[in-house]
């Protein structure tokens, strides 16, 4: 029975087959003891973290279904650039709220040392590399939901960092927040980073289903002599 249970929980259905009853939450519980959950800056950071991917996914699906933004701006490219700039501004606001929450709450003594600071700096550097290299590989339109505006890439991007891990911009962004939190010895930052990671995990599930649906429809439409083009996940 035990062997059968282990086989059932083995790969390969992503998060579906994870046994969440085995997750050790004691570390998170200890961190929460340092965090003022009712603090305005903390609440604002959580709301921004959750709102941003919700906003761009809802707007992108609405645009894909109605083409309302493309019609309003007279061009899918102009509409995509407008949405991209809006997402950038929202991300700046999220980072500002995150930083305010980190600096306004107590530090964790065990992380308030030079070794932890340098470790956080390395993690932050890795995150920056993943985010910037993803942006350079996809371009502005590819990064900011161009496929939902009907602007498709001729081929799927497979070079670095997409040949290293899936969703590199999402996880690069998460690494940025993690590194910054460790550099500031902030338990509040670590908790907020966990919120970022969970939010991105949920976003990737929804975006993955949507991408699969779009690829399936496009394969059906390309049954003639049309060239099959590709969407590419962007992660902000």
N, C-alpha and C positions, 0 to 999 in steps of 0.2 A: 504493500500500500504506500509506504514511504517513497519507494523508487518510482512508483507510478506518479505520485504527486510531484516529485522532482522533475520527471520527464514532462509533465504538463506545464510546468513553469519555465521550462527551457525556452530559449529563443523560438520563434522569430516573429513575434507580432508586436514589436516595439514595446510600448508602455503597457499594453493590455495584459501581458502575461507576468508582469511584476507582482510579487507577493508583498503588498504594502503592509501586511500584518507583521512582517519581519523588520520593518524600518525602525531604527533606533532614534527616537526623538528627544532623548535626554539632553543632548547638546543644544538643540534649539530651545528646549525649555529653560536651560540655564541662561542662555543668551537673553531670552525674553525678560528674565529677572532684572536685567540692566536697562531695559527699554521702557520709556514712558509711552505706552500705546495711545494715550489720549492727547499727547502733545500735538499742537496744530501742524508743526513742520513735518512730523512723522506721518500724520494722516494725509497731508497734502502730497507728500512723496508717494505714498501708497496709491492714492487716487490717480496721480499722473502716470505711474507705472502701469496701472491696469487700463487706464483710458486710452493711452497712445495706440497700442496695437488694435484695440477694439475700434477706435476711430478709423484708422487707415484701412482696416479690413472691411468695415461697413461701407465706407465711401467708395472703395475700389469695386466692391460687388455691385453697388448701386450704379456706378459709372458703367461697368461692364454690361449691366442689364438695360440701362436707359440711354447711355451716351449723353446724359444731360450736361456734364461738365464740358465735354468736347463741343457740344452745340453752343453752350454759353460763351466759350472762349474762341469759338470759330476754328479750332484746331486741336486734335488730340495731343499734340506736342505741347502747346501752350497750357492746356489743362493739366497735363502731367507735371510740367514744371511748377505750376501753381500749387498743386497738391504736394509735390516734393518739398517746396519751400515751407509750406504749412507744417509738414511733418518735422522738418528740421527745427522750426521754431518751437514746436511742442517738445521735441527732444531736449532742446536747450532749457526749457522750463522744467522738464523732469530732472535734468542734471542739477539745476539750481536748487530745486526742492530737496533732492537727495543730499546735496552738500550742506544745506541748512540743517537738515535733520541730523546729519553726522556730526556737525560742529556744535550743535546745541545740546547734545546729550553726553553722558559720562563716557570715559574711555575704559577699555578693558586692560587691567594692569598687565596681564600676561602677554599682551600684544604690544605694549608700549615699550619697545626696545628696538635697537638698531637692526638686529637680524630680521625681525618681523617687518620693519620698514623696507628693507632691501628686498625681502621676499615679495612684498606687495608691489614694489616698483617693477620687479621682473614680470609679475602677473599682469600689471597694467601695460607694460611694454608689449607683451604677447597679444593682449587684447587689441591694442592700437594697430599692430601689424595685421591682424585678421580683419579688422574693420576697414582699414585703408586699402589693403590688397583686394578685398571683396569689392569695394567701390570702384577701384581702378579696373577690375576685371569686368564689371557689369556696366559701368558708366552711370551717369545720372539717371537716365530714363530707365535703364534696366534695374537700377537699385530701387527707384521710387515708383514701382508698380506699373511700368509702361505696358506690360502685357495686358493689363485690365483695360487699357485705352486702345487696344488693338495694335500696339506697336510691338512687334514680335522680333525676337532675335533669330538670326539665320541658323544658329547652332547652339546647343547647350554648352555653357562654359564648364570646362573640365580641368582647367589649369589651377595653380595655387591661388587661393586656399581651398578651392572646391574639391581638389583631389586629396585633401588631408582629412576633412570632416564635413558633414552636412551642416547647413545653416551657419556658416562661419561668421556672418555679420551679427547674428543673434548672440552666439556664444562669445564672440569677441567683445561685444557690448557688455555682456554679463561679466567677463573677465575684467573689463575696465572698472566696473563698480566693485567687484571683489577686491582688486588690487588697491583701489582708492580707500576702501574700508579698512583693509589691513594696515595700510600706511598711516591711517589716522587712529589705529587701535580702537575702532568703533564697533561695539556690538550692535548698535542701531544700524550701521551700514551693512553688517553681515546679515541681519534679519531682512533688510530691504533688498539685498542682493538675492536672497532666497526667494523673495516675492518676484523679483525680475525674472529669475530662472523659471519659476513655475508658470508665470504669465507667458513667457516665450515658449515653453513646452506646450501649453494649451494652444497658443497661436500656430505653432508648427503643425499640430494635428489638424486644425481647421484648414490651414493653407495647403497642407498635403492633400486632403480630400478634394479641395477645390482645384488644385493643380491637376490631379488625376482625372477629374471630370473634364477639365478643359482639354487635356491631351487626348482623351478618348474621343471627344466631339471633333477635335481637329483631325484625328486620324480617319474618322468617318468622312469628313469633308474632303480629305485629300485622296480619296479613292480614285480620282481621275489623274490628270497629269500635274496637279498642283504640288508645289514643293512643300513638304511638311516643315513648318518652323517650330520653334521651341519657346516655351515660357521658361523662365529661370527664377528660382526663388530669390527674393531679396530680403535681407534681414537687418533691421535698423536698430 
